[in-house]
């Protein structure tokens, strides 16, 4: 038995109408009304910024008749070339377990007059009463099985006393997986009883283990058709989970036949991946240009412009599918 939840969601958008207030004029005690039932309050100090270069941060309050609760945060990035700011939303964790996600997103869309929502971070959990920590370790060390990505992704915490296996790296900004004892985590924290209640509604009073897929901006860009308004659909969540966990966790038996550590009912469904344009036979010019950028970025004249040059370089690498070439090229340069 298993169930899937969204456990983290961040998305960005630009409002179709200007936000008619000056963010700098509002202290941490100020409340600004966005719409009926939707208010903003400036966050305090260290919590008021987002690591992705977003500046002003506000708590989003939702409610009526004088009772409001925090449903998330919004961070504002001002764009020098535009009068419209970019808004990055982060929903509060409890929303995914006690509310309809899409209704809450629609409340934000209507209140802020948003359009073109882009998912920037998405975590999906597979919760089950099967001990997935022990199962993964058993399969990982089984001489009759082969972990296909052993030489491609890092696997940490697989010792006998470890209870949180980590596959992949957050630093890649693509995807990673955590397998851990969720009930143990809930027992150690005071503010996640809403997750325990969700588990008890499905499993009763059992110990629950979680396989959590974390998806970041670099991998999400390859899947522009991911539908944020379908995240309340359990089949759709299972489809996303199935597709992305298999990118990192794949086992084959001694005959080379793939075997699933997590059997799912949605095996045949997949979300279409955007094909990267390839410059057949003409990529030599792009490679030469990238090498030119590398050389110039180290010169004195471009010391102040390293960051924008690096961004242009990354865009070209991604656009023309030169990730493998770039890694080999960098290794050759270090050798020389």
Secondary structure as GFF3:
##gff-version 3
##sequence-region A 1 336
A	DSSP	beta_strand	2	15	.	.	.	ID=ss1
A	DSSP	three_ten_helix	23	25	.	.	.	ID=ss2
A	DSSP	beta_strand	31	35	.	.	.	ID=ss3
A	DSSP	beta_strand	38	42	.	.	.	ID=ss4
A	DSSP	three_ten_helix	45	48	.	.	.	ID=ss5
A	DSSP	beta_strand	57	64	.	.	.	ID=ss6
A	DSSP	beta_strand	67	77	.	.	.	ID=ss7
A	DSSP	beta_strand	86	91	.	.	.	ID=ss8
A	DSSP	alpha_helix	95	98	.	.	.	ID=ss9
A	DSSP	alpha_helix	101	112	.	.	.	ID=ss10
A	DSSP	beta_strand	114	128	.	.	.	ID=ss11
A	DSSP	alpha_helix	132	141	.	.	.	ID=ss12
A	DSSP	beta_strand	145	147	.	.	.	ID=ss13
A	DSSP	beta_strand	155	156	.	.	.	ID=ss14
A	DSSP	beta_strand	164	168	.	.	.	ID=ss15
A	DSSP	three_ten_helix	170	172	.	.	.	ID=ss16
A	DSSP	beta_strand	175	181	.	.	.	ID=ss17
A	DSSP	alpha_helix	182	188	.	.	.	ID=ss18
A	DSSP	alpha_helix	193	203	.	.	.	ID=ss19
A	DSSP	beta_strand	209	215	.	.	.	ID=ss20
A	DSSP	alpha_helix	217	220	.	.	.	ID=ss21
A	DSSP	three_ten_helix	228	230	.	.	.	ID=ss22
A	DSSP	alpha_helix	234	248	.	.	.	ID=ss23
A	DSSP	beta_strand	251	253	.	.	.	ID=ss24
A	DSSP	beta_strand	258	259	.	.	.	ID=ss25
A	DSSP	alpha_helix	283	297	.	.	.	ID=ss26
A	DSSP	three_ten_helix	300	305	.	.	.	ID=ss27
A	DSSP	alpha_helix	306	319	.	.	.	ID=ss28
A	DSSP	alpha_helix	323	335	.	.	.	ID=ss29
###
